[in-house]
Amino acid sequence: MQKNDLILALCAVVLGFPWLIQAGNLDSYSAPANLGGTVSGTYTDSRGLVYDGSGYTVVVIDGAFLPRAPQLLQANGQSKVSAERCIGQETGTPWTSLCLDGQHSDHRLYLGESRNTPLYFYRSSSAGSSQPSNSALRVCRDTSSDAPDYFCHAFHGTATAALVAGTPALRNDPIMGGPIRYSGVAPGASLITIKVGGGVGDQAGWPIASVLDALNEVELLAQQPRSQPIVAVNISASGNATASQPNPDCSATSEGGKIDAIAARLKKKGIAVVMASGNDGLTAASNWTCGSHIIAVGATEVKQPTQATFYSNLSARLALLAPVGSGDYPCLYRNCLMTAWKDQGSFVVWGTSFASPQVAGAFAVLRQKYGMSESVDQLLSRLQNTGLPLSGPRATEAGPQAKVLNIRAALQ
């Protein structure tokens, strides 16, 4: 989850001022429409064939999910979420407030680590395990509130999952210009949701061990026979970035090095690990996304899709960018995205948390055309070679390989 993620619920009542509504394309509120697709998340190649990510699975690691949210349901009413997990870090005593059932599991040894006694974490694989916990100890990203709707409990994970594979939806909003259609990037894909979290104090939020354990869980899931192969993992988190350390320690024993080692193994299985670059507005890689096997994603404006947002971290490690925008509700200037709001409805989002799931969804779409025979690096090259170069005042803050996502072009 990003530092300073700016997400605004669509719950305010805005009165009057109809003359403020600007002319523009309402379709730009839907992520796939900005990537060469339709508002409903379909993409046509040069042969006239249509793709939407069908037949493939994306894993989303986040704070919590509501798999029965309308945008996460298929046409037959079944959830797109085919499996759920909860990974809870222990801090002296079992962290059972995050995972309400399950068992203790021993951490795998990470690079450079040795131990003589087991080090446990809490793991649940039951149905509903990725949903919010009802425990009184709800300490996650934002400690100012224990409300179950807060960032780690309902809407951040549901929003990122819906941007990957949300079904087409309609929002009637005369303030923003009329009926708004919106969709996930790959609405034909299925999802696996993994809830992560920690304890209290220094372990509040997403401790690195929980993220590593969740990635290890993806390895286990990838070994299981499934009709819809896992092709990408989205983590809308970046760790920390600082202006004084634009190139953080990414050695084998660092946090980023440990993430990168698992990402390298997943890449060999055809699974891309996609992570948000962070929202500090820095020209610096984060300590979690510094590895060479991570696909770090930044955010651009929706109105000017080749211009990086003011808040997106940019660096030589950045691989791709996706339009998210910087607009608040009611977003009258069409510079924002729409996605699922918790258990019903929709809301406006901005932040690199919502750029990375677009790239994760893009891998499902490309796999539908090119299959599993191409490597992750080959698909990434397709996206980079067909993407648009950055322009504007921050164009030189990322490496020349960092291009703005265009799925339709990559399918040609």
C-alpha positions as CSV (number, residue, x, y, z in Angstrom):
1,M,0.0,0.0,0.0
2,Q,1.4,3.4,-1.0
3,K,2.5,6.2,1.3
4,N,0.2,9.1,0.7
5,D,-2.1,7.1,-1.5
6,L,-4.8,9.6,-2.5
7,I,-8.1,7.8,-2.8
8,L,-11.4,9.6,-2.4
9,A,-14.7,7.9,-1.7
10,L,-17.6,8.9,-4.0
11,C,-19.8,9.7,-1.1
12,A,-19.9,13.5,-1.1
13,V,-23.0,15.3,-2.3
14,V,-22.0,18.1,-4.7
15,L,-24.7,20.7,-5.4
16,G,-25.2,23.0,-8.4
17,F,-22.6,24.5,-10.6
18,P,-23.5,22.5,-13.8
19,W,-21.4,25.0,-15.9
20,L,-18.3,23.6,-14.3
21,I,-18.7,20.3,-16.2
22,Q,-16.1,20.3,-18.9
23,A,-16.5,18.8,-22.4
24,G,-14.6,15.6,-22.9
25,N,-14.7,11.9,-23.4
26,L,-16.4,10.1,-20.5
27,D,-14.8,6.9,-21.7
28,S,-11.5,8.1,-20.3
29,Y,-12.8,7.2,-16.8
30,S,-12.4,3.6,-17.8
31,A,-8.8,2.3,-17.6
32,P,-8.9,0.0,-20.8
33,A,-10.2,2.9,-22.9
34,N,-6.9,4.7,-22.2
35,L,-4.9,1.7,-23.2
36,G,-6.3,1.2,-26.7
37,G,-9.3,-0.9,-25.7
38,T,-13.0,-0.3,-25.2
39,V,-14.6,1.0,-22.1
40,S,-15.7,-2.7,-21.5
41,G,-12.1,-4.0,-21.5
42,T,-11.8,-5.6,-25.0
43,Y,-8.9,-5.1,-27.4
44,T,-8.9,-5.9,-31.1
45,D,-5.7,-6.9,-33.0
46,S,-4.9,-6.3,-36.6
47,R,-6.7,-9.6,-37.6
48,G,-9.9,-8.4,-35.9
49,L,-9.5,-10.9,-33.1
50,V,-10.7,-9.7,-29.7
51,Y,-9.0,-10.2,-26.3
52,D,-10.0,-9.6,-22.7
53,G,-7.6,-11.8,-20.6
54,S,-9.9,-14.8,-20.7
55,G,-8.2,-18.1,-19.7
56,Y,-5.6,-16.6,-17.3
57,T,-5.3,-15.7,-13.7
58,V,-3.8,-12.7,-11.9
59,V,-2.9,-12.8,-8.2
60,V,-3.5,-9.6,-6.2
61,I,-1.7,-9.1,-2.9
62,D,-3.3,-6.4,-0.8
63,G,-4.7,-5.5,2.5
64,A,-8.2,-7.1,2.1
65,F,-10.8,-7.9,-0.5
66,L,-14.6,-8.3,-0.9
67,P,-14.8,-11.1,-3.5
68,R,-18.6,-10.7,-3.7
69,A,-18.3,-7.0,-4.8
70,P,-20.4,-6.6,-7.9
71,Q,-17.5,-5.8,-10.2
72,L,-15.8,-9.0,-9.0
73,L,-18.7,-11.2,-10.1
74,Q,-19.1,-13.0,-13.4
75,A,-22.3,-12.9,-15.5
76,N,-23.5,-16.1,-13.8
77,G,-23.1,-14.5,-10.3
78,Q,-20.0,-16.5,-9.3
79,S,-17.0,-14.6,-8.0
80,K,-14.0,-14.1,-10.3
81,V,-11.9,-14.9,-7.2
82,S,-10.9,-18.6,-7.6
83,A,-8.9,-18.8,-4.4
84,E,-8.1,-16.8,-1.3
85,R,-5.3,-16.6,1.2
86,C,-4.5,-14.8,4.4
87,I,-0.9,-14.3,5.3
88,G,-0.4,-12.8,8.8
89,Q,3.0,-12.0,10.4
90,E,3.4,-13.1,14.0
91,T,4.9,-10.6,16.5
92,G,5.5,-12.6,19.6
93,T,2.0,-14.0,19.8
94,P,-0.1,-15.3,16.9
95,W,-1.5,-12.5,14.7
96,T,-5.0,-14.1,14.7
97,S,-6.8,-10.8,14.3
98,L,-5.8,-10.7,10.6
99,C,-6.5,-14.4,9.8
100,L,-9.4,-15.7,11.7
101,D,-8.6,-19.3,11.0
102,G,-5.8,-21.3,9.6
103,Q,-2.5,-22.7,10.9
104,H,1.0,-21.7,11.8
105,S,3.5,-22.2,9.0
106,D,7.3,-21.9,9.1
107,H,8.9,-19.2,7.0
108,R,11.1,-20.4,4.2
109,L,14.7,-19.4,4.6
110,Y,15.5,-16.2,2.7
111,L,18.8,-15.4,1.1
112,G,21.5,-14.9,3.7
113,E,19.3,-16.2,6.6
114,S,19.9,-19.1,8.9
115,R,18.0,-20.2,12.0
116,N,18.0,-23.1,14.4
117,T,14.3,-22.9,15.5
118,P,11.2,-22.4,13.4
119,L,9.9,-18.9,12.8
120,Y,6.1,-19.0,12.3
121,F,3.6,-17.0,10.4
122,Y,-0.2,-17.4,10.3
123,R,-1.7,-18.8,7.1
124,S,-5.3,-19.4,6.1
125,S,-6.6,-20.8,2.8
126,S,-10.3,-21.1,3.6
127,A,-13.0,-19.4,1.6
128,G,-13.4,-15.8,2.7
129,S,-9.9,-15.7,4.2
130,S,-9.0,-12.6,2.1
131,Q,-11.9,-10.7,3.4
132,P,-11.7,-8.1,6.2
133,S,-11.2,-9.4,9.7
134,N,-13.7,-8.6,12.4
135,S,-11.2,-8.5,15.2
136,A,-10.9,-5.5,17.4
137,L,-7.2,-5.3,16.6
138,R,-7.5,-3.8,13.2
139,V,-4.1,-2.1,12.8
140,C,-2.9,-1.9,9.3
141,R,-1.9,1.0,7.0
142,D,-3.7,3.8,8.8
143,T,-3.7,3.6,12.6
144,S,-6.0,6.6,13.1
145,S,-9.1,4.5,12.7
146,D,-10.1,0.9,13.2
147,A,-13.1,1.2,10.9
148,P,-13.5,-2.0,8.8
149,D,-13.6,0.0,5.6
150,Y,-10.2,1.5,6.0
151,F,-7.3,1.1,3.6
152,C,-6.2,-2.4,4.7
153,H,-9.7,-3.8,5.0
154,A,-12.1,-3.3,2.2
155,F,-11.7,-0.8,-0.5
156,H,-8.0,-0.7,-1.5
157,G,-7.7,-4.4,-2.3
158,T,-11.2,-4.5,-3.9
159,A,-10.2,-1.4,-6.0
160,T,-6.9,-2.9,-7.3
161,A,-8.5,-6.3,-8.0
162,A,-11.3,-4.5,-10.0
163,L,-8.8,-2.6,-12.0
164,V,-7.2,-5.9,-13.0
165,A,-10.3,-7.8,-13.9
166,G,-13.5,-5.9,-12.9
167,T,-16.6,-6.6,-15.0
168,P,-18.0,-3.6,-17.0
169,A,-20.2,-1.4,-14.9
170,L,-22.2,1.8,-15.2
171,R,-22.3,4.8,-12.9
172,N,-25.0,7.4,-13.4
173,D,-23.4,10.7,-12.3
174,P,-24.8,13.9,-13.8
175,I,-22.3,15.9,-11.9
176,M,-19.4,14.3,-13.7
177,G,-21.2,14.5,-17.1
178,G,-23.7,11.7,-17.3
179,P,-23.6,7.9,-17.4
180,I,-20.1,6.6,-17.0
181,R,-19.0,3.2,-18.2
182,Y,-15.9,1.7,-16.6
183,S,-14.2,-1.7,-16.5
184,G,-11.1,-3.6,-15.4
185,V,-8.2,-3.9,-17.8
186,A,-8.7,-7.6,-18.3
187,P,-12.3,-8.4,-17.4
188,G,-12.1,-11.9,-18.8
189,A,-9.3,-12.9,-16.3
190,S,-9.8,-14.7,-13.0
191,L,-8.3,-13.6,-9.7
192,I,-6.6,-15.0,-6.7
193,T,-6.6,-12.6,-3.7
194,I,-4.0,-12.7,-0.9
195,K,-4.6,-10.6,2.2
196,V,-1.4,-9.6,4.0
197,G,-0.7,-7.8,7.2
198,G,1.2,-7.7,10.4
199,G,0.9,-7.0,14.1
200,V,1.2,-3.7,16.0
201,G,3.9,-1.1,16.5
202,D,6.9,-1.5,14.2
203,Q,5.1,-4.4,12.5
204,A,1.9,-2.5,11.6
205,G,0.9,-2.5,8.0
206,W,2.6,-4.8,5.5
207,P,5.8,-6.1,7.1
208,I,8.3,-7.4,4.6
209,A,8.0,-10.9,5.9
210,S,4.3,-11.0,5.0
211,V,5.0,-9.8,1.5
212,L,7.7,-12.4,1.1
213,D,5.5,-15.1,2.5
214,A,2.7,-14.1,0.1
215,L,5.0,-14.3,-2.9
216,N,6.2,-17.8,-1.7
217,E,2.5,-18.7,-1.5
218,V,2.2,-17.7,-5.2
219,E,4.9,-20.2,-6.0
220,L,3.0,-22.9,-4.2
221,L,-0.2,-21.9,-6.1
222,A,1.6,-22.0,-9.4
223,Q,2.6,-25.6,-8.8
224,Q,-1.0,-26.7,-8.6
225,P,-2.7,-27.8,-11.8
226,R,-5.2,-25.1,-12.9
227,S,-7.1,-24.6,-16.1
228,Q,-6.3,-20.8,-16.0
229,P,-2.6,-20.4,-15.4
230,I,-1.2,-17.6,-13.2
231,V,0.5,-15.0,-15.4
232,A,1.0,-12.0,-13.1
233,V,1.1,-10.8,-9.5
234,N,0.1,-7.3,-8.5
235,I,1.5,-5.7,-5.4
236,S,0.3,-2.1,-5.0
237,A,3.1,-1.3,-2.5
238,S,6.6,-0.1,-2.9
239,G,8.4,0.1,0.4
240,N,10.3,3.3,0.9
241,A,12.0,5.8,-1.4
242,T,14.2,8.7,-0.4
243,A,15.7,11.6,-2.3
244,S,19.0,11.1,-0.5
245,Q,19.2,7.5,-1.6
246,P,18.0,7.3,-5.3
247,N,19.6,3.9,-5.6
248,P,18.7,1.9,-2.5
249,D,20.5,-1.2,-1.3
250,C,19.3,-4.1,-3.4
251,S,21.8,-6.7,-2.3
252,A,20.7,-10.3,-1.8
253,T,20.0,-9.8,1.9
254,S,18.1,-6.5,1.5
255,E,14.3,-6.3,1.5
256,G,14.4,-5.6,-2.3
257,G,16.9,-8.3,-2.9
258,K,14.7,-10.9,-1.2
259,I,11.6,-9.8,-3.2
260,D,13.6,-9.9,-6.4
261,A,14.9,-13.4,-5.7
262,I,11.3,-14.8,-5.5
263,A,10.3,-12.7,-8.5
264,A,13.1,-14.3,-10.5
265,R,11.8,-17.7,-9.7
266,L,8.3,-16.7,-10.6
267,K,9.5,-15.2,-13.9
268,K,10.9,-18.6,-14.9
269,K,7.4,-20.0,-14.4
270,G,6.0,-17.3,-16.7
271,I,4.7,-15.1,-13.9
272,A,5.3,-11.4,-13.9
273,V,5.7,-9.6,-10.5
274,V,4.3,-6.1,-10.9
275,M,4.7,-3.4,-8.2
276,A,3.7,0.2,-7.8
277,S,6.6,2.7,-7.9
278,G,5.3,4.8,-5.0
279,N,3.8,8.2,-4.5
280,D,6.6,10.4,-3.1
281,G,7.2,12.4,-6.3
282,L,10.9,11.4,-6.2
283,T,13.4,10.5,-8.8
284,A,14.3,7.4,-6.9
285,A,13.7,3.7,-6.8
286,S,12.0,2.3,-3.7
287,N,13.7,-0.3,-1.5
288,W,11.2,-2.9,-2.6
289,T,11.1,-2.3,-6.3
290,C,14.9,-2.0,-6.9
291,G,15.4,-5.5,-8.3
292,S,15.9,-6.4,-11.9
293,H,13.1,-8.9,-12.0
294,I,10.5,-6.6,-10.6
295,I,8.2,-4.7,-13.1
296,A,7.9,-1.3,-11.4
297,V,5.1,0.9,-12.6
298,G,4.5,4.6,-12.4
299,A,1.5,6.8,-13.1
300,T,0.7,9.3,-15.8
301,E,-2.1,11.8,-16.3
302,V,-5.3,10.7,-18.0
303,K,-5.7,14.1,-19.8
304,Q,-2.0,14.0,-20.9
305,P,-1.2,10.3,-20.9
306,T,2.5,10.7,-21.7
307,Q,3.1,13.1,-18.8
308,A,4.1,11.6,-15.5
309,T,1.9,12.7,-12.5
310,F,3.5,15.0,-9.9
311,Y,3.3,12.2,-7.2
312,S,4.7,9.2,-9.2
313,N,8.2,8.0,-8.3
314,L,10.3,7.8,-11.4
315,S,13.7,6.2,-11.7
316,A,16.0,4.2,-14.0
317,R,14.4,1.1,-12.6
318,L,10.9,2.0,-13.8
319,A,9.6,-0.3,-16.5
320,L,6.2,1.0,-17.5
321,L,3.6,3.7,-16.7
322,A,-0.2,3.7,-16.9
323,P,-2.7,6.6,-17.0
324,V,-4.2,7.2,-13.6
325,G,-4.5,11.0,-13.3
326,S,-4.5,13.5,-10.4
327,G,-8.1,14.5,-10.2
328,D,-10.4,14.5,-7.2
329,Y,-14.1,13.8,-7.2
330,P,-16.1,15.1,-9.0
331,C,-13.1,15.0,-11.5
332,L,-14.8,17.4,-13.9
333,Y,-11.7,17.7,-16.1
334,R,-11.5,13.9,-16.9
335,N,-8.2,13.4,-15.2
336,C,-8.9,10.4,-13.0
337,L,-10.0,6.8,-13.1
338,M,-13.1,5.0,-11.9
339,T,-13.1,1.6,-10.2
340,A,-15.1,-0.5,-7.7
341,W,-16.0,1.0,-4.4
342,K,-15.9,-1.7,-1.7
343,D,-19.0,-3.8,-1.7
344,Q,-21.1,-1.7,-4.2
345,G,-20.8,1.3,-6.4
346,S,-17.7,3.1,-7.6
347,F,-15.2,5.8,-6.7
348,V,-12.5,8.0,-8.2
349,V,-8.9,6.9,-7.6
350,W,-5.4,8.2,-8.1
351,G,-2.0,6.9,-7.1
352,T,0.5,4.5,-8.4
353,S,-1.4,1.8,-6.6
354,F,-3.8,2.0,-9.5
355,A,-1.2,2.0,-12.3
356,S,0.4,-1.4,-11.4
357,P,-2.9,-3.4,-11.6
358,Q,-3.3,-2.1,-15.2
359,V,0.0,-3.6,-16.2
360,A,-0.8,-6.9,-14.3
361,G,-4.0,-7.1,-16.3
362,A,-2.1,-6.3,-19.5
363,F,-0.1,-9.5,-19.0
364,A,-3.3,-11.6,-19.0
365,V,-4.5,-9.9,-22.2
366,L,-1.1,-10.6,-23.9
367,R,-1.0,-14.2,-22.7
368,Q,-4.4,-14.8,-24.3
369,K,-2.9,-14.0,-27.7
370,Y,0.7,-15.2,-27.3
371,G,0.2,-18.0,-24.8
372,M,2.7,-19.3,-22.3
373,S,5.5,-19.9,-24.8
374,E,6.9,-16.4,-24.6
375,S,8.9,-15.3,-21.5
376,V,7.9,-12.5,-19.2
377,D,10.8,-10.5,-20.6
378,Q,9.5,-11.0,-24.1
379,L,6.1,-9.8,-23.2
380,L,7.5,-6.9,-21.3
381,S,9.6,-5.9,-24.4
382,R,6.4,-6.0,-26.4
383,L,4.8,-3.5,-24.0
384,Q,7.8,-1.3,-23.9
385,N,8.5,-1.3,-27.6
386,T,4.9,-0.4,-28.4
387,G,4.3,2.0,-25.6
388,L,4.6,5.8,-25.8
389,P,7.6,7.6,-24.5
390,L,7.3,10.1,-21.7
391,S,7.0,13.8,-22.4
392,G,6.6,16.9,-20.4
393,P,8.6,18.3,-17.5
394,R,9.4,15.0,-15.9
395,A,10.3,13.1,-19.1
396,T,14.0,12.8,-18.3
397,E,13.5,11.4,-14.7
398,A,12.9,7.8,-15.9
399,G,15.0,5.7,-18.1
400,P,14.3,5.5,-21.9
401,Q,12.8,2.0,-21.5
402,A,9.9,3.3,-19.3
403,K,7.0,3.6,-21.7
404,V,3.3,4.4,-21.3
405,L,1.2,1.2,-21.6
406,N,-0.7,0.7,-24.8
407,I,-2.2,-2.8,-24.9
408,R,-3.8,-2.6,-28.3
409,A,-0.4,-1.6,-29.9
410,A,1.3,-4.6,-28.1
411,L,-1.3,-6.9,-29.7
412,Q,-0.5,-5.8,-33.2
